[in-house]
Structures are given as structure tokens and as C-alpha cells.
């Protein structure tokens, strides 16, 4: 179980220009590469042409999103010059859109004709078999303007000032139809008056008058014909949305946009692209294998990183320790000279949680919940070791759902409350000492071991001496020697007036001593929460015991224990987090690094 950080390496490679997009996709697929974005002062010299093609394509996609299918880069490989691929993809999208827009305009016209025929059929049904002026509409006249208006049933009545031109009014299922014969100069006035009442002009085809007796057959036949045409057009449109050439063009534009977001540098010969960044791969062979599997002609080398650019840290994905990474992330990311405490937390966190939540039954419930929920919520995997630790301490304390079903293997907190409060202090002392020792290890890694030895090591000995003095008064002498050690170190490391250094260091010593004392006493909460948990569980059992109905008694117990697990589990998790952050991490963890941000494949970015 290593506590050292997994450092990353600076890699460089040179890729043929025609294969650059394909190469970036292959590197992204490894999940071990982060490209450095700001190492190049200018992008590719010819990226303007590429950017213009991509932006023109994206504008078309945004404008006609309802016509185009969603881009999917899952199985697309882009090889060839990016500029040429982008231009061909843009031309394909434009050609497809032009064809589809013509089809849509024809469909809109067909839809209008269909709606007009449906209104005409409704008018004819309203007219019935009686004779009507509508039969003479096909007989054109320069002296009369002939119009058929369809008005919704809830519209106002026909305009009174135009009644002189209304020849017939018929009632349909959803509209009232007005047949108007008027002078040509009055036609626009009628159109305006009816339009103000949400009425529509119904076009009457010329053939209606010539085939008036067959009107009830010809009009429905026309409706069926136009409906079938719309259905066929929609089917053709949907089939064309799956056009392989269009899908490839959309994928190419999406992948090229992803590529354009990652700066690369063109070599002097203009034939190859220079790619550089950080990788968590153990050797260049890992990246070379990924490139060669993609048939990319490139060689990867590890080089010293750019000056003043600390390498990012690669996150560990150990199944046992990764659930506890969340506690480290609350502080930040350990740097290259920091220790990664995540493996230690896989022991410390369950112990702290189990001590504050000691119950064999409750702990097994938490462990079972972790097994059920963790496949869908991996962040809950930490509940399994925490639940098992709670079950283990529950067995030691003889607590099982607030009952004494099993005798305690160690002692009962309710019977020995003072011991329950003081015993966990030993665990707190060990955790604090561990933090102080780890700070010395980090000082060695950072090259500041001399300063640590003179000051922090003296504080460590002073802390141990004061703890030992509680059991052996002679340990006070060791505390005095540690104090002299600290003061001598202050003088030895002073670069100015000794009395000024002594004054500042004495103040820091008093602050450290007070902080260590308070941090140690803070671990009394381990026993306090254990007592509170036992008392609450026993109280629940006492409340449910007098209930005569076994069903109701069981319901009260189940609901009560569920509430205890939920509320007290959350509270104990918060307290565990506080102890880890403010009593352990502050001793050594600086968290001045950053995590490696692996390059995401376009399939993950575009969806």
C-alpha cells in the first residue's frame, strides 16, 4: 500500500498531418493523456480555413436542428487532411439540406391543398344535396367576384355591412360557410372583414362545377391522394435522415470540432504535427502501441516537462481505496511532493465511523445497502467497510439493534460510560502522531528535513512527553528537554536577531501545543457518539416493548431503526469527515497539486 503520488510524464510525438485527428482519437481512447493547451503561441497556420468550414457547418446544424439527426461520433474515424474533410462534410450537409428543404416546401404546399380540400368537403357536407351557388363557381365572370369563406363556429356573425353580397350560409361540423357573390371592387373589403373574424378563404377548384354530381366522390378521393403523398414524403424524409453520407458528414464535423479545441503545432516541413502533453502511462511504449494499433506512423518520447509547470497527478483507481478519495478531494489534490493519504483512509475512516456507530445489526444493514446500491452509485462503496467496522464494534460492545442479544466481547458503553469516553482517545492520539510523522516524511521529500527536525520533531517529542506524563510524572523531564531542543532549533535556524526569532517561535509553539491538546480532546466525540447511539437504540426498544400488537411493535421497531440509521449515519459521517480533515490532514497535507484531466474522446464530448 504505497503512499506516494503517481506522477505523470511529459510526452512528445510527431504525427503525419493527414493522420492527426485519427491520432488524437487514439490517444484519447487510452484515457491516460492530457494535452497541454497553452504551450503553443499560435494555432496551426491553416486552422482559419478549417475553423470557417466547421463554424459554417455548425451554424447550419443549429439552424436546421429539427431536420438533421443528432451527431454521433461513436464509431467514426477521421483520416485525411482536416481541411479537406471539413469542406467535404460541409458540402454534403448543404446538399442534403437543399434537397430536404425543397421536399419540405412541397410538403407544406401539399398540406395547404389538403386542408383546403378538407374544408371544401365539410362545406359540401353542410350543403348536402340541395342546389347551391357553389356549383357555378367555375363559371368565371369579370362582373362578379366569387368567394367561399370558412368561419369557426365561435366566430362573430357575418359582417352586417357585407350581407348584400352573401348568397348562402351553410353550417358544417366545425365551421360556418358563407358563399359571397359581389362586385370585384368589393372583394378585398370582404376578405378583410372575414379575416378579422378568423375566417379563411376556401379555394374552389375549377373541376367542381363540371363534376358537381360526383363532388362527394372526387373531393374525398383528392383528400386520400394528398394524405398518401404526405405520408410518403414523411417516410422518404425520415429514411433520408439515416443517409450514411449525411451521418458521416455530421460525425466528421463533430470530431473536427473536438480536434480544433486541442491546440497542436505544425512542424517546419508542414507535413507533420507536433503533439505534447502529460500522460500517466508508465512508458512511451503504451502510447506507441495505441498509435500503432490505429495505423498511425509516430514515435512517442518522454522528455523533461516545461519549466515552472509542475506535473499533474494521476488519480488512483484501487477498488479498496478509491471510495475514500472523496475525503482527499475535499482538501484538494496532493502535489508531487505530497503523500497520498487515501490508502490510510481505507483503515482510519471505517474505524472512526464504526466507533461512533457501534451496532452489529445496523452495521450489517449498511453493508447490505452498499452491496445493493454501489453498482449504480459507486460513491457509496465506502459504506461496505464502514458498515462492517460498525458491526465489528457492535460485537465488541454487545449492541445489536438496541438489544443484548449477544454478550459484549469487550465492554458495554452504557455500563462503563467513562471508559467509553476515554478509551477512544488512544485512537485519536495514534492518528495525530501519524499525521506528525507523515509531515516529517514529506519534509524529507521536499528537502526541508533539517527545519522539520529542529522544530516539528521537537513538538512531536514534546507531545509524546506530555501524554506520557499523565501516567509517569518523570516524563516531564523529557518535555523540558524537548522544549530546549525547540528553542535551540529556533536560534540555529534564525537569519536575523535571535530574540525576534525566539519570540515568534515561542508563539508558534504555544499555538501548536494548544491546537494539539484541543485536537486530542476532540476525539472524545468517538465515545460520546457511541454512548448516544446505544442509548437511542435502547430507548427505541423500551418504547416498542409495551405495545401488545406484534405487528405494530415490529412496525415501530423497523421505522425507528431505519430513522436511526439514516439520521445518525449522516451525523456520524459528518463527524468522521471533520476528524479526518481537521485533526489528521492539517498535520501534513498541503494539497497544492492538480489531477490529470485525461483527453476525452469525441464520443463522450458530443452526445
N, C-alpha and C positions, 0 to 999 in steps of 0.2 A: 504493500500500500504506500505509494510514493506521494510525498507532499510537494514535490517540485512541480512548477508550472510546465505545461507542454508548450515549448517555444515554437515559433514559426520561422520559416526561412524565406529569404528574398530570392526569387527565381527570375530568370530572363530566358526568353526564347525568341527565335526569328521564324516567321511563318510566311509561306508564299502568299502573295496578295490575293490570289484567286481563292485561297482556302481560309482566309482569316475568319470569316463568320463561322464556318464549319469548325475551325479550331477553337474558337471561343465557346461554342456549344459543347465541344468535347471536354474542355477544361471545366466548364460549369457543371457537367454531369458528374465530375469526381466529388463535388461538394467540399473540396479542400483548397480552393483558390480564391483569393481576394485581389482584384486588380487595383492598382494604385491610380487614383483618378487625377491627381494634380501634379504628377511628375513631369508632364509634358506641357511646355509653354503654349503650344498651339496644336489644334487637332490635325487630322490628315489634310494635306493641301487641297485635295479634291473633294473634301466632305461637303462642300457647299452644294455641289450638284446632287450628291446623294441625299442630303437633307431636304433639298427642294422637292425631289421626287417623293420622298417619304411623307413630307408635310402635305403635298398635294393629294396623295392617296388618303391620308388621314382626314383631310377636310371632306373628301367625297364620302368616306365611310361614316363620318359624323353626320353629314347632311342627309344621307340616304340609309341611315341605320335600319329603318323599317323594311327596306328592300333586301339588304345584304345579310348573309348569315354571320354569326359571331365567329371571329378568328380563333383558330385552334392550332397551336404550334406543336402539338404533342409528338407527331411523327414526321416533322418536316426537317429536311437537311438542305441548307442553302450553300451551294458551292458555285464558284464563279465570281467575277468582279462584282462587288456590291452595287456599283453604279449601274451596270448593265442589268442586273437582276431587278433593281428597283424600277428602272424605266420600263422593262417588260411587264412587271407586275402592275404598274400604273396603267399602261396601255390596255392590259386585259380587263382591269376593273372598269375603265372608261367605256370600252366596247360593250361589256356586259350591261352596264347601267344604261347606255344608249338604247340597247335592244329592249331592256325591261321597261324603260320609260315610255317607249313607243307602244309597248304592249299595254302598259297601264293607261295611257291616254285612250287607246282603243277600248279598253275595258270600261273606262269612265263614260265614253260615248255610248257604248252598248248598255250600260246601266241606266243612263238617262232615257234611252229609247225604250228600255224595258219598263221603267217607271211610268213613262208616258202611256204605254200600251195598257198597263195595269189600271191607270186612271180612266182610260178610254173604256176598258171592259166594265169598270164599275159604273160609268155613265150609261153604257148601253144596257146594263142590267137594270138601272134605275128607269131608263126609258121604256124597256120592255118591248112589247110587240106593237105599240101604238106608233102611228106615223109621227115623224119628227123633222124639224127643220135641219137637223144634223145630216139627214140623207142628202141634202142639196149643197153641202159644204164644198164638194168637189167641183161644183159649177162656179168657176171664178167669174167675178164681175168687178169692173172698175168703178161701179157706183156704190157698192156695198162692201163693208169690212165685216168678215165673219169670224167670230171668236167663241171658244168654249173655255169657260173658267171652272176650276175645281176649288171650292172653298171648304175648309174644315167645318164640321157641324157646329163647333162652338164659336165660329167667326161671326162677326156682325152681319146683319142682313145686307142684301144687295144695295148699292148706293141709290138713294131716292132720286138724285138728280139724273141718274142714268136709266131709270126704269123705262123710259120711252124706247130704249134700244134693246131691252131684254125681251126675247121672244118666248123662251121657255125656261122653266126651272124644274129640275128633277132631283129627287132625293136618292143618294146612294147609301152604302153601308157606313162610310166614314166621311163622306163629302156631300155637299150640295153643288149641283152642276147648273150653270147658267149659260144658256145659248144666247149670244148677243149678235144682232144684225144692226149695224149703224153706218153712218156716213164715214168715209175714210178719215176725214179730219177729226172725227170723234174717237178713233181707235186708240190713240195714245192716252187720251183722257180716261177711257175705260180701263186700260192697262194700269194706269197709276192708281185709280180708285180701288180696283180689286187687289192690287199688290199691297196697298195699305192695310187690307184685311187678311193678309197672309194667304191670298189665293194664288193659284198657279194657272198659267195658260196651258191648255192641253192641245198639242198638235194633232190635227185630224188628217190622216193620210188620204191622198187623192183616190186610192182604190176603194175607200169605204163607200162612197156614193155609188160607184159602179157595181159593187158587190154587196149592196145593202142587205139583201136577203140572207147572204152567207156570213153576216157580220159575227154571229155568235160562234162560228167555227173558225173563221180566219183570225180573229183577234187572239183567242186562246192559243191557236197554233203558232202565231208570231211570238207570244209570250214564252211558250215552251222552247221555241227555237233560240231565242235570245238568252233564256236561262241556261240552256245547254251550252251555248257559246261561252257564257261567263264561267260556267263550271270547268269547261275545257281550258279556258285561258288561265284560270287559277291553278289548275293541275299542272299546266305547262310551266307556269311561273315557279311553283314550288319545286318541280323537277329541275328547273334550271338553277335554283338556289344551291343544288348539290353538284353543280358543274365542276368537275375536277380541276379544270384550268382556273376557274374563279377561286376555289378553295386554296389552291396552291399559291395564287397571287396574294390573297389575303394573308396567308401564313408567311409568305416571303416578306411582305411589308411589316408584319408584326415582329418577325425575327430581326429584320434590319433595323427597326426602331430600337429594339433591345441592344443590338450591336452598336448603334450610333451613340447610345447612352454610356458606352465604355470607351474611354479615350485610348487609342493606340497610336504609335508613331511610325511613319513611313521611313524606311531606310534610304540611304542616299541614292541607291540604284533605282529606286522607285518600284522594285519588283517584290520586295518582302516587307512585312510589317513587324515591328519590334513590340513585343508584349512583355510586361514586367509586373510584378506584384508579390504578394505574400502567399505562402502555402503552408499547410500543416502536414504535407506529405513528408515521410521520413527520408526520402531520397529523390533525386531527379528522375530516377527510373519509373516511379509511379506515374508522373505526368507524361513522360515519354511513351509509356505503354498506352495511356489513354489517347494520346495523339496518334500513335501508330495504328491503333485499332480503328480510328476514324480515317485512316489513309492520309494523314497529314504529314508532310515531309518537314519535320522540325526536330531540333535537339534542345533540351532544357538543361540549364546550368544553374547551380546555386552560387550566389555572389554575396559579398557583404552588402547589407542594406544601406539605403541612403543615410547620410549623416543627419543627426538630430531627429531621426524618425524611429522611435522605439517600436520593436515588432509587436504585433498583436498576439494575444494568447489564444490558443486553440482550446475550445471547451471540451472537457472530458465527457464521455458518454457511457461511463460504467453503470451497469444495471443496478448495482447496490448503492452507489454513492450519488449518482446524478439526481435522485429525488431531493437530496438535501442541498443541491446547488442554489436553490431559491434563497437560502439564508445568506450565502455569499453575495448573491446578486443584489440583495438589499443594501449592501455596503458599496458595491461596485465590482470591478474586476481586478484581481491581484495582478501586479505588474511582473515583469521578467525577474525582478529581484525579490519578489514576494513568495511566500509559501502559500499553497492552496490548501485551506483547511477542510475542504469538502470531505475527504476520507475520514478525518477525525470526527466530523459531524455525524457520520453514519453510526457512531457509538454514543457521542455526547447527547445528541438530541433525543434519541429513544430513552436514554437513562433519565434525563431531566423530565421528559414527558411522563414516563412510567412512574417516577417517584411522586409526582403531583396527581396522578390519576390511577392509583393502585386498586385495581379490581379485576379479578380473574374473568368474570363474566363480561364486564364492559370492554376489557381489552380484547377478548376474543371476538366480540361484536365488531369492534373497529377493524380488526384484522380481516374479518369476513367481508366487511364493506369495501375494504381496499381491493380484495380479490375480485369482487363483483364490479366495482366502478373503475378500477385502474385501466382496463383495456380501452375504455372510451375517454377516460380522464387521467392520462399518465401522471399528472402532477399530484395525484392522490396516492401514489405508490408509497410515500413516506408513512402512510397510516399503517402499513403492514408491520414494519419493525417497531413503530411506536405502540401499536396495539399489543404486539407480543411482549414488549417490555412492560406495559401496564398489566398484562395478565401475569407476568412473572413476579412483579412486585405485589400484585394482589395475592398470589400464592404465599409469598413471604409474610404478608401481613394478615392472611386469613380472611380476605374480603372477597365475597362472591355475591354480587347483586345485593349488597347490604345485609347478607346473612352470614352465619358462621357454619356454612355447610362443610367447610374444610378447616381443620385446625391450622393456626399460623405456623409456618416453618421458622419464623424468626421471632416476631413480637406483634402485638396488636396496637396500632396507634392510639385507639381510644382508651386503652388500659394503661399506656405509658406515653402520655402526651408530651411531657418534657423531653424524653428521649427522642420522640418522633420529630421534635423541632430541632434538636441539636445534632442528631446523627447525620442529617444531610449536609451539615456544614463541612464535613470531611470531603465530600464530593466537590463542594464549592472551592475549597482550598486547593484540591488537586487541579481543578480547571484553571484557577487563577495562576497557579505555579506553572502549568503547561503553557499558558499564554506568555508568561515572563521568559520561560526557556526558549520558546519559539522566536521571541524578539531577539534573543542572542544569536540564534541560527541565522535569522535574516540580516543581522548586523554583520555576520561573517560573509554572507553573500554580497552585501553592499560594500564591503571593505571598510566598515566603521566599527569593527570589533573592539578596537582599543578604547574608543569612547564608551561603548557599552560596558566594557569590563570595569572601567573606573567608576561608572555611575550606576547604571541599571543593575549590574551584578551585585553591587553593594546594597541596593534596595532589595534585591531578591534575598540576600543573606539576612538583611535586617527584618524582612517579613517572616522568614522562617524562624529567626531567633525569637521574635515576639510571640509567635504561635507556640514555640517550644516552652517559653517562659510560663505559659498557662499550666504546664504540667511539671516543669523543673525550673525553679527560680534561678538556678545558676546560668541558665541560658541568657539572662540579662547581660552577662559579661560579653557574650558573642554579639549581642545587639550593640553594645558600646564599641566593640572592635569594628563592626560594620559601619557605624557612624563615622569613626575616624577614617576608615577606608574611603567612604564617600567624600569627606572633606579633603582628604589628600588628593583624590582624583580631581576635585574641583580646582585645587591650586595647580595641579600638574597640567591641566588642560586649559588653564586661563591664558588668554592672549593680551590682557590688559592689567588693570590694577587688581590685585588678589582680593582685596576686601570687597570690591564690587562683584567679582565672580562668586565669592562666598555668600554674599547677601542674596544674590539671585538663585544660587543653587540650594541654599537652605530653604528659601521659599518654595522651590520646586519639590524639595524633599518632604516638606510639611504637607504640600498638596497631594503628593503621591501616597504618603502614609495615611492621610485621611481618606483618600479615594480607595485604597486597598482595604482599609477597615470597613468602610461602608459597603464595598462590593462583597466582602466576605459575609457580612451580616445579611446582605440581600438574599443569600441562599437559604435563609431561614424559611423563605416562602415555600420551599420544597416540602418541608414538613407541615407548614400551615395549610397548604392546599390538600395534602394527604389527609390531614385531620378533617378538613371541611368536607372532602369527598366522602369519607367514611361516615361522618355524622349525617350528611344529607341522605345517603343511601339507607342508613338505618332508620332515619326518620320516615322515609317513604314506606319502608316495611311496617313500621309501627302504625302508620296511618291506615294502611290497607288491611292489617290483621283483624280489626274488629268487624269488618264487612262480612255479613253472613253469606251473601251470594258469591259462590266461587267464580262465576263468570264475571261479575262486576269487580270482584277482587283482582282477578287476573287482568282485566282491562285497566284498572288503576295502576297496577304494577308495571304493565307494559308501557302505558303512556308516560308514567313517571320516570321510568328508566330511560326511555327514548329522549325525554326532555333533559335529563341529567347528562346523557351522552352528548347531546347537541350543544347545550349551553356551556356546561363545564368543559367539554372538549375544546370548544373555541377559546374559552378563557385560558385554559392551560397551554394551548398552542401560542397564544399571545405572550404569556409569561415565559414560555420556553424561548421564544424569539427574543424577548427583552434580555434574558440572561445571556444568550449567545452573543448578541450584538454589543451589549454594554458592559459585560463582565469578562468576556473572552476575547472578542475581536479587537477591542480597543488596545490590547496589550501589544499587538504585533501587526495587525492587518492595515496596510495603507491604502490598498485598492486604487492605485494610480495608473492602472493599465486599461486596456480595452480588448474586447473579444474580437476574434477574427469574424468578419462578415463574409461568408462564402458567396461567391458569384452565383446568383440564381439562374437556372435555365429559363429560357423564354416561355416554356410551357407553364412555369409557376408564376410568371410575371403578367401574362396577358389575359388570363382567364377572368 
